[in-house]
Amino acid sequence: MKIAIDIDGVLSDLMPVLNEFYNNRHGTNFRVEDYKHHDFEKTWGGSKENAVKIVEDFFQSPDFLKVRPMPYSPECVLRLSRNHDLFSVTSRPESVRSQTEQFLQKYFFGAISNVFYTGQYTLSASYISKAGICLEEKADVIVEDCLETAVDCAIKGIHALWFAPRNSINGQDHLTLPKNFVHVKNWFEIVEKLK
């Protein structure tokens, strides 16, 4: 199969480091569990523009290089790469291409064949949707941590594994989930589903 894999929250454990960066800079005490949505301004307060600026500052800071892989992701990705074609689709902007590719090479040893940057979390980008990229690249499956994106991909015919170790579908009753949508909580479940 051809499998698209999100980076932040799926391959990389970004939130603990970003949260620490934000708390140190703003004197707050947010916990990773406080982030219920991918629009950070809904947690931090303020405008979307301000939240995007903070994330851009984080990407350019030395703290960004402290981000580590999600538990068991390197070994599971290497295992999947033996039988499947893996690529990444990320909301990161092109401006962090170099750091992103270094991270993927360091922890995933070339198992990810290509990276597509949607620039979704920037103000200047006219971003391409992850579903659009998956359709263009003929992906069979996407592993994604954003619920709305996973549902969008599933609606468009891509099998979606919603990777949410800390979250559940509870409280999302307004969503009608497609049949090709599955909630997974860890990398071992992902490997099991993609055998």
Helices and strands as residue ranges (DSSP letters): E 2-5, H 14-26, G 32-34, H 41-44, H 48-60, G 62-66, H 73-81, E 85-90, G 94-96, H 97-108, E 115-117, H 130-136, E 141-144, H 147-155, E 159-163, E 181-184, H 187-193
